[in-house]
Structure formats: structure tokens, C-alpha cells
Amino acid sequence: MTQMPPIVGSSVIQVAGAAASLAMLTATHSHIVWCKVISSTSFRTASTAVFLVITARLATKSLRELRARGIIGTVKDLYKFCARNFFRFMMTLPGIKEKVNAELDKTLARMEEEMVPRGPGITRHLELPKQGWTDDLVVSELHELAQMKHSLWEAGRVSGGVYHGGEDMLKLQTEAYGMFSVANQLHPDIFPGVRKMEAEVVSMVLRMYNAPESGVGASTSGGTESLLMACLAAKMKGWHEKGIIEPEIVAPVTIHAGFDKAAYYFGIKLRHAPLDPVTYKVDLKAVRRLINSNTVLIAGSAPNFPHGIIDDIEGLSEIAVKHNIPLHVDACLGSFVIPFMEKVYSEIDSTVTVPLFDFRVKGVTSISCDTHKYGFAPKGSSVIMYRDAKLRRYQYFLATDWSGGVYASPTLAGSRPGALMAGCWATLMRIGENGYVESCRNIVSAARSIRLAIQNEFECLYVLGQPIGSVVAFSSETLNIYDIADGLLKKGWHLSALQNPAAIHIACTRLTITAVAELISDLREVVAQVETHIVAGEKKQQGDTAMLYGVAGSISTHGIVDELAVGFLDTLYKV
Ligand SMILES: *Cc1c(COP(=O)(O)O)cnc(C)c1O
């Protein structure tokens, strides 16, 4: 593992060569002695060579970008880049800067007011209590914290967010939790039961996804960590096996932001492929254009978060196999729904064919599946799977010379909460295949009813693509869809806002199932309201969603959204 890939050596030589020639060029201006050298043909040959190498590299890079985005795409990108930076610069000018900051401060203050409760009746605990509390006092305070004003997830009015397995399940999970609350997967010798449970959970999920005999995996803290591991393993594979030092990943624009995070953490370039405008699946032609010799991973979703659409995994696989590049399928959201969809659709609607998405597809090398979504395990658990152990080995971290002893860790975290693993194992065993098939049937049917209602009963709304899973995204050509989101919010519905293109979605959960009819009737009212406002030509005050995405969607104000997002994160830590 300490071996340097050959290309590192050659690039060192290149850099050294460039540095030497640069030193020579600098010297030309100051030392007459060098005149001789300059006039010598050997120098001219050398400098020409360096010039050619640099030009060739620049040309390759530029051509690569041009091929990836096409001429029109490149011009558009360039325009967007320049315009955004121009407006960012404008906002730093005196006069404008103060105005923008004042607006920002106002918005952030409002955000803080909403998120951070203060005032009479609220005690803030800023430091350790001098004297520890009694059990009773802690519990009564916990009750108050649990009852703070919040979105009404219990009534099924929140998209995704809470993946609830029922009251009885919560009890069982709490019991499992309690029994293993000190357990740590870092110490399998002390907690052999937790090791056994983790291995078994991974095995169960591998079988659900039709892994071959060679299939392996690991449990992680959540979908994002699973994605981080898949990207890291692919990056290290590319480095060790192909000598790739500027790794790139090709993934649809709809891939989860966890990929952007992986790119940020691990120094990878993420190349986003656009979608087919009709199916909303990733455009395979675009994927082909984005691939080059630095590509270490291709990815698709089954299904994606924004639109609930399953990418053409078989099509991606063909490309991956042809170029000998690993292929990751993000089934974090599909989790414990998509593996049972084939069976469920054969019962509820045989005209729907569920495309292949798992290890049955030859080119698929890794899959992420969240046990804490439709697996209903307690939050903080997911599984990353690989076709074989060689690829998993690249995500392992070793520090065998550490003064603290020989150290080896399979995933991001060091210590890992055994209690969560016990909760996860207990959940999977309790629900079982029959339970997950049943939950898949209910969730998919609920999403299907919403999709059909929107398609058939709302002339002004349309569904994005043909989603067959738990998520339905919709938008409008005539109405501002964010106004509809804000109208629904007033009625207690928290749907997710999407952008590029503007849309909103609902991810159905067990809690949504009984709320479908209410959602449709509320949606009908809200649409009617928004329409009357338009007919009346009223300038209604914009709601939060419309305002935020109005700012985010405009080139001139785009930079402000970064400030708002940072302000939001800062606010999380205010007491
Ligand atoms: C939820 C989700 C993830 C991972 O999210 P976490 O919040 O880290 O668990 C990844 N991909 C998709 C498609 C998702 O919906």
C-alpha cells in the first residue's frame, strides 16, 4: 500500500523538468553567462519540449472539457461562471454591500428567532450543572424537549424524514438499545454479540440485493457514510491499479449530495451528467462523453432522491464494463422497498416492469442501502456492499505502526455505537421479509395513488418522469410550484422543495399511507387559491420557499444563498 503508482514518478519528473526550465528562463534576464546556454541548441530543444508538454496537457484538458459539455454547454457554463462572479463582486461594493448585509442579517435574525427559543419560561443550560440533576428532573426536562413545537410528522405530513416502524417496534428497539448501550464495534473481543449482529445484517442485505458468493460489505452510520466509502474505495482502486492521481466520478445531476461531499472530502472531481428530459433518467450519451482516463467511478441511483426515478442501471453497466470502471448504485432510498417491488407490482399492477438495479447487473460493483430508511432501523445505520472483498479492502484504514498499537478500522468512525447495531438487527429480525413486502406494498400503493391523482385530476400540475417507487415529484407550467409548497406548508404539509428544475416532492413513508386522501384534497384547495391570486392579479407576499428558491434561482443573487446556508448551520449551535 505504500507503493507509489508509476504515474506519480513520471509527474515528479515533469514538474522537476518544468521547474528547471523556469529557473533557466529567469536566469536569462539577469545573467550574461547564460547567453551561451540560451543560444545553444540543446537549451532550445529542451525549452521547446517543455513548452510542448505544457501545451499538450492544457490542450488535452480543454478538449476533455469541451467534449464533456459540448460547445453550447461550455459557453453556457462560462457565462454562468462569469455572471455569478460578477454579481458576487458587485455585492462587495460599498453601498450595495451594506444593503445586502442588512437584508441578510434580517433574514438570519428571523431564522434564529424561529429555531432558537428564548424568553421567559425558557431556561438555557450553558454549562454543566454544578450539582448533577436527579433522574426525575432529567426525565421531566426531556419530556419538555420532546414536546417543543415541531412539524407534524406524527400525522404523516412530512415528506421522508421519519421512517417509523410502528409503536411496538420503537419499544423493541429501545430494549435492544438499552442492552447494548455501552457496546462498541471497535472491540469485538469485548462485544462478540455485536460483531455477530453486524456480520448478519450485512449478509441479509447482500442477499436482498442478489450479491454473488463473493459479495461483502460493512455497516456505516448512514447513507452519506456509505457513499463516502464507495467513493473512497473507487478512488484508491484507481490510484493503486491504474495510477490515477486526478480522480473523477461521473454521476447524474440527481445523485445524492453525499457524492459532492465525497468529492470535497477526498479531492475528487465530480462530473454531473444531465438527465433525459422525458424520462428524467440519466442521459447515457452524456455519461459516455464525460468519461475519460481519470474516471474512477460511475454512479446511478435506484431511485434518486429528487424525483424518485431509477436510473438505467443496465445501460450504465454496459458503459462501465466497456471502460473497465466500477459502477456504484445508490439504493440508500430504495433500501428495503426496491428489492421487493418486483413481487409487489406483479400483484398490484402487472403493466409495470421493475428494471434490474442490483448485483444481477454485471457491471455493478458496489451498492449502498440505508437500513435507517425503509428498513425502519434506528437512525444512524446503513450498509455499503461490494461485489468482492478486493474493492472493500480499499476503504479500510490501517495504522499498523501507531504508538497506540496496531490500528485497523473498516469505516469512517473509530468507535462505533453497538447499541445502534443491536437496534438495527432487532428491527430486521422482527419485521422479516413478509413485513417488508407488506410495507413495500403499502408505501408503493400510496405513492401510486398520489401520482395518479396528480396526473389525472390536476390539469395545471405534472409529474416528473414515471416514478414507480416511494417518491413522487411534481411541478407546474402555469403556477409557481413554490407557492404551492408554501400553501401546503400553511396546512401543515412539509414537502421537499427541489430546484433545476423547480418542483416539489413527497417521499411516502408508513406514516403517509393514511394521509393520502387529505393530501390530495389540501392540494386541490391550495392550487385553487394560487390560481385565484393569479386571476385577480394580486401581488401576494411570497412565502419562505418561494423567496429562498427565487433567490437561489437567480444568477444575480445566487451568492447570497451560500451566506444563508452558512448562517443556518451557525444557528444550529446557538443556545
Ligand atoms: C437519504 C439518501 C442518502 C443518504 O442520506 P443520509 O441522510 O446520509 O442517510 C443517499 N442517497 C439517497 C438517494 C438518499 O435518499
The ligand as a Gaussian input file, in Angstrom:
#p B3LYP/6-31G(d) Opt

LIG

0 1
 C      -31.178000       9.602000       2.103000
 C      -30.347000       9.331000       0.920000
 C      -28.949000       9.150000       1.019000
 C      -28.150000       9.255000       2.280000
 O      -28.607000      10.084000       3.232000
 P      -28.238000      10.044000       4.777000
 O      -29.023000      11.195000       5.246000
 O      -26.781000      10.243000       4.905000
 O      -28.672000       8.735000       5.302000
 C      -28.279000       8.837000      -0.127000
 N      -28.904000       8.715000      -1.308000
 C      -30.233000       8.877000      -1.436000
 C      -30.861000       8.695000      -2.781000
 C      -30.990000       9.214000      -0.330000
 O      -32.302000       9.412000      -0.472000

